[in-house]
Amino acid sequence: MRKTLALALATLTSASVAALVPTAANAADTNVTFTLTGGSLTLSAPSSAGLTAAGNLGVTGTSVSGTLGNSTVTDARGSLAHTVTVNMVTTDFSDGSGDTIAKSNATGSSGATTPTGVAVAVPTLTGQTIGASGGATILTLTGVVGSASTTYNPTVSVTIPANSIAGSYSGTVTQTAS
């Protein structure tokens, strides 16, 4: 009788445990999918900036320089391990009366950067000739994964030739990201 009772108890315990463990017949899988869309590559920069000389600016041959203000390049395209290049180029500087200071006298650099996201910012801290055909690279973001951005305050310097005519000069500095 003890064997029968022990066997009945063991059978009841096994049945109870089996009821707690789901079987394949009680499971259902659902395949879940979604699509991530990438954004765009953008660059924002101030619309104007003034350059200043270290002392009195005269026509005796000196230079002017200054920062353009915070610029930000953002890459939200959602790509894997690629590079973004920021290029800077300038026009000649003119006083509006036909007198010019050639763009070949201009240099630019990115200055320090503050990156966010997954990327390595490689700034230029010394002036690159931005008046040459096609300008110059002033900043790269390497190893961009997903989305990343960096903010920087670029500097532009213009060497003033000794034969320059007195006046108020302006030109256009353009930054592009690719």
C-alpha positions, 0 to 999 in steps of 0.5 A: 500500500505504501508503494501504491500511495508513493507512486500515486503521489509521485504521479500527481506531483509530476502532473502538477509540475508539467502543468506549470511548464509551458509546452511548445503547443502553448507558445507562439512567436511573432516576428517584429520588424521596423524601418529606421529612416535617415535624416540629412547632413546639415551645416549652420553658420552665422550670417555675418561676422566682422574681422578686427586688427590687433591694433590700428588697421592701416594700409601699411600692410597688416592683417585682420582676423576674427571668429565667425561665430558658432557653426554646427555640422550635423550628420543624421543620415544613419550611416555606418563608419563614414567621414564628413568633411567641412570645407571653407572657401572665400571670395575676393574682398571688395570695397564696392568701388572696384578696389579688392583684396585678393582671396588668396590673402585669406586663411581659415581654421575650425578652432576647437570642436565640441562633438556629440554622438559617435564620431571623432572630430579632427579640427584644423587649428592653423590657417588653411588657404581658403582663397585657393580654387575649391577652398580648404578642408577645415574640419573632418568628422571621422568614424561617424556611426548613426548620427553625430554633430560638432560645434566649432567657432571658425577663424578667418584671417586676411593679410592686408597688402601694403598697396591696399586702398583705404576703405571698408571691404567685404567678401563672402566666406562659405562653409560646406559639408559633404 
